[in-house]
Amino acid sequence: MPNIKFNYLYRDGGNYKNYSSVIFANPDNIDLTELEKLIKSKLIYGEWFYVNEWKVPDLHFGTWDNEIDHTFHEFESVEYTDEAENSDINCIEFKATIEKVVTVINNYFLG
């Protein structure tokens, strides 16, 4: 089965965008639809996430405006690809990271 490409971006307060993707090896043949459903269920307000929690590279610009900039990134899509992986973790580890982070957050808020 092909690798999985996770596409995302950072959009600053001025609406300037910085796009990137991470390609995960998919040795366990994770289904793309299953992964996308998980990702969408864990996003903040259905769109955003924190790169440090999801263990993907930060796309912030070199300048920061405390008045309008923010810390979260925006999910764009996932897709199958024949491109070589560019991440130190594989897709199953990425999936586990997402599940773990959100569980910790939910446990914090739910008691």
Summary of the structure (lengths in Angstrom):
residues: 111
radius of gyration: 14.5
end to end distance: 40.2
largest distance: 45.2
contacts: 284
relative contact order: 0.29
helix: 32%
strand: 26%
